[in-house]
């Protein structure tokens, strides 16, 4: 069961790597365009990392029947992969074939079992680290003072952020001036209105599942950067370009 799940995740991660590479290229072409477009592109990546199937159309980036690693690869007389790239198929399939001698024990099956257990361990470590960090942060915010509505001020933090899912709270550092508070509150409220705090949480859980893929790490950090910049653009558009310098300083 674990091995089949791992192979499914591996297939999803590989095909999404191609989508991420495509998004990175398009993102460079959209360098001077509003960041909301770059941010929107990452939704395609998130969908591919979560959804195990694709909808076939003439505009699809990937064929729907791409399944790089078969669920039954360990039972194949001659193991092979189908990445859609001939050079990779030939190289990997050659390595797999050389690893399987005429013996009762299939070393490929053993390797897949070991890799699946390592994947599960990495997932558990990331989730545990995140939980510990969250508990420490909540303990740090115990003395946060309620300012108004869902806004809290704390002297133990140095940056503003949103915490919570259904009833999100905004936490502000106590060192901010009134003008800085107004700018940053607009920024954080824009995040909440766009449900960015939920998108970020889902993205983190997806990152934990695909932690072995460096392309997914790159997508996570770059999508977060595009999220923040598109949020800044939305606030400046609302307030006008006259506040750009003061807002950027805040």
C-alpha positions as CSV (number, residue, x, y, z in Angstrom):
1,X,0.0,0.0,0.0
2,X,2.7,2.5,1.0
3,X,4.8,1.6,-2.1
4,X,1.9,2.2,-4.4
5,X,1.1,5.5,-2.8
6,X,4.8,6.5,-3.1
7,X,4.9,5.6,-6.8
8,X,1.7,7.7,-7.3
9,X,3.3,10.7,-5.6
10,X,6.5,10.2,-7.6
11,X,4.5,10.2,-10.9
12,X,2.6,13.3,-9.9
13,X,5.8,15.1,-8.8
14,X,7.7,14.2,-12.0
15,X,4.9,15.5,-14.3
16,X,4.5,18.6,-12.2
17,X,8.2,19.3,-12.5
18,X,7.6,19.9,-16.3
19,X,4.7,22.3,-15.5
20,X,6.9,24.1,-13.0
21,X,9.7,24.5,-15.6
22,X,7.1,25.9,-18.0
23,X,5.8,28.4,-15.4
24,X,9.3,29.6,-14.6
25,X,9.8,30.4,-18.3
26,X,6.5,32.2,-18.6
27,X,7.2,34.0,-15.3
28,X,10.3,35.5,-16.8
29,X,8.4,36.6,-19.9
30,X,5.9,38.3,-17.5
31,X,8.6,40.1,-15.5
32,X,7.2,43.5,-16.2
33,X,3.5,42.5,-16.1
34,X,1.4,42.8,-12.9
35,X,2.4,40.1,-10.4
36,X,-1.1,38.9,-10.2
37,X,-0.6,37.0,-13.5
38,X,2.6,35.3,-12.2
39,X,0.8,34.4,-9.0
40,X,-2.1,33.0,-10.9
41,X,0.2,30.7,-12.9
42,X,1.2,28.9,-9.7
43,X,-2.4,27.7,-9.2
44,X,-1.8,25.3,-12.1
45,X,1.2,23.8,-10.3
46,X,-0.7,23.5,-7.1
47,X,-3.5,21.7,-8.9
48,X,-1.1,19.2,-10.6
49,X,0.6,18.4,-7.3
50,X,-2.7,17.7,-5.6
51,X,-4.8,16.1,-8.4
52,X,-3.7,12.6,-9.6
53,X,-5.4,13.0,-13.0
54,X,-5.6,15.6,-15.7
55,X,-8.4,16.8,-18.0
56,X,-7.6,16.0,-21.6
57,X,-7.8,18.9,-24.0
58,X,-5.9,20.3,-27.0
59,X,-4.5,23.0,-24.6
60,X,-3.1,20.6,-22.1
61,X,0.6,20.9,-21.2
62,X,0.8,17.2,-20.6
63,X,-0.9,14.2,-22.1
64,X,-3.4,12.7,-19.8
65,X,-2.0,9.1,-20.0
66,X,1.5,10.1,-18.8
67,X,2.4,7.6,-16.1
68,X,6.2,7.7,-15.8
69,X,6.4,4.8,-13.4
70,X,4.0,2.0,-13.5
71,X,2.4,0.8,-10.3
72,X,3.4,-2.7,-11.4
73,X,7.0,-1.9,-12.3
74,X,8.3,-4.4,-9.7
75,X,6.5,-7.2,-11.4
76,X,7.7,-6.4,-14.9
77,X,10.1,-9.0,-16.5
78,X,12.0,-6.0,-17.9
79,X,11.3,-2.8,-15.8
80,X,11.0,0.4,-17.7
81,X,9.8,4.0,-17.2
82,X,7.8,6.2,-19.6
83,X,8.7,9.8,-19.0
84,X,8.0,11.0,-22.5
85,X,11.7,11.8,-22.9
86,X,13.5,9.1,-24.9
87,X,16.9,9.8,-23.4
88,X,15.7,9.5,-19.8
89,X,13.6,6.4,-20.6
90,X,16.6,4.6,-22.1
91,X,19.0,5.6,-19.3
92,X,16.7,4.8,-16.4
93,X,15.4,1.6,-17.9
94,X,18.9,0.4,-18.5
95,X,19.8,1.0,-14.9
96,X,16.7,-0.8,-13.6
97,X,17.3,-3.8,-15.9
98,X,20.9,-4.1,-14.7
99,X,19.7,-4.1,-11.1
100,X,17.5,-7.1,-11.5
101,X,19.5,-10.4,-11.5
102,X,17.9,-13.8,-11.9
103,X,17.0,-14.3,-8.3
104,X,14.1,-14.9,-6.1
105,X,14.3,-11.5,-4.4
106,X,13.6,-8.5,-6.6
107,X,16.1,-5.7,-5.5
108,X,13.9,-3.1,-7.2
109,X,11.0,-4.0,-4.9
110,X,13.4,-3.6,-1.9
111,X,14.6,-0.2,-3.2
112,X,11.1,1.1,-3.7
113,X,10.1,-0.1,-0.1
114,X,13.2,1.7,1.3
115,X,12.5,4.9,-0.6
116,X,8.8,5.0,0.3
117,X,9.8,4.7,4.0
118,X,12.3,7.5,3.7
119,X,9.6,9.6,2.0
120,X,7.2,8.9,4.8
121,X,9.9,9.8,7.4
122,X,10.7,13.1,5.7
123,X,7.0,14.0,5.6
124,X,6.6,13.2,9.3
125,X,9.7,15.3,10.2
126,X,8.5,18.3,8.2
127,X,5.0,18.2,9.7
128,X,6.4,17.7,13.2
129,X,8.8,20.6,12.8
130,X,6.0,22.8,11.6
131,X,3.8,21.8,14.6
132,X,6.5,22.5,17.1
133,X,7.2,25.9,15.5
134,X,3.5,26.7,15.6
135,X,3.2,25.8,19.3
136,X,6.3,27.9,20.1
137,X,4.8,30.9,18.2
138,X,1.4,30.6,20.0
139,X,3.2,30.5,23.3
140,X,5.2,33.6,22.3
141,X,1.9,35.4,21.4
142,X,0.1,34.7,24.7
143,X,0.8,38.2,25.9
144,X,-0.4,39.8,22.6
145,X,-2.8,42.7,23.3
146,X,-6.1,43.0,21.5
147,X,-6.2,46.3,19.6
148,X,-9.6,45.9,17.8
149,X,-11.6,43.3,16.0
150,X,-9.1,40.6,15.0
151,X,-6.0,42.8,15.3
152,X,-3.4,42.0,18.0
153,X,-0.2,43.8,18.9
154,X,2.9,42.0,20.4
155,X,6.3,43.2,21.5
156,X,7.8,39.8,20.9
157,X,7.5,39.8,17.1
158,X,9.3,41.9,14.5
159,X,7.0,41.3,11.5
160,X,3.3,41.3,10.8
161,X,1.5,38.1,9.8
162,X,-1.9,36.4,9.7
163,X,-2.7,33.4,11.9
164,X,-5.7,31.2,11.7
165,X,-8.0,29.7,9.0
166,X,-11.7,30.4,9.6
167,X,-11.2,33.3,12.0
168,X,-7.8,34.7,11.0
169,X,-6.1,37.1,13.3
170,X,-3.6,39.8,12.3
171,X,-0.6,40.2,14.6
172,X,1.4,43.4,14.4
173,X,4.8,44.3,16.0
174,X,4.5,47.0,18.7
175,X,7.3,49.1,17.2
176,X,5.2,50.2,14.3
177,X,4.0,53.8,13.9
178,X,0.4,54.6,13.3
179,X,1.1,55.2,9.6
180,X,3.0,52.0,9.3
181,X,0.2,50.1,11.0
182,X,-2.4,51.4,8.5
183,X,-0.3,50.4,5.5
184,X,0.5,46.9,6.9
185,X,-3.1,46.3,8.0
186,X,-4.3,47.0,4.5
187,X,-1.7,44.5,3.2
188,X,-2.7,41.8,5.7
189,X,-6.4,42.4,5.1
190,X,-5.9,42.0,1.4
191,X,-4.2,38.7,2.1
192,X,-7.3,37.6,4.1
193,X,-9.8,38.8,1.5
194,X,-8.0,36.8,-1.2
195,X,-7.7,33.8,1.1
196,X,-3.9,33.8,0.7
197,X,-3.5,32.5,4.2
198,X,-5.4,29.4,3.3
199,X,-3.5,29.0,0.0
200,X,-0.2,29.3,1.8
201,X,-1.2,26.6,4.3
202,X,-2.3,24.2,1.5
203,X,0.9,24.9,-0.4
204,X,3.0,24.0,2.7
205,X,1.2,20.7,3.2
206,X,1.8,19.9,-0.5
207,X,5.4,20.9,-0.1
208,X,5.7,18.4,2.7
209,X,4.3,15.6,0.5
210,X,6.6,16.4,-2.3
211,X,9.6,17.4,-0.2
212,X,12.1,15.3,-2.2
213,X,11.5,17.4,-5.4
214,X,13.7,20.6,-5.6
215,X,11.4,22.0,-8.3
216,X,8.5,22.0,-5.7
217,X,10.7,23.9,-3.2
218,X,11.5,26.5,-5.8
219,X,7.8,26.8,-6.7
220,X,6.8,27.2,-3.0
221,X,9.2,30.1,-2.4
222,X,8.7,31.8,-5.7
223,X,4.9,31.6,-5.5
224,X,5.1,33.1,-2.0
225,X,7.2,35.9,-3.4
226,X,4.7,36.5,-6.2
227,X,1.8,36.4,-3.6
228,X,3.4,39.2,-1.6
229,X,4.2,41.4,-4.6
230,X,0.8,41.0,-6.1
231,X,-0.7,41.9,-2.7
232,X,1.5,45.0,-2.6
233,X,0.3,46.0,-6.0
234,X,-3.3,45.6,-5.0
235,X,-2.8,47.9,-2.0
236,X,-0.9,50.5,-4.0
237,X,-3.6,50.4,-6.7
238,X,-6.2,51.1,-4.0
239,X,-4.3,53.9,-2.3
240,X,-2.7,55.5,-5.4
241,X,0.9,55.7,-6.6
242,X,1.5,58.7,-4.3
243,X,1.9,56.4,-1.3
244,X,4.3,54.0,-3.0
245,X,7.4,55.3,-1.3
246,X,5.9,55.4,2.2
247,X,4.2,52.1,1.7
248,X,7.4,50.4,0.5
249,X,9.3,51.8,3.5
250,X,6.7,50.3,5.8
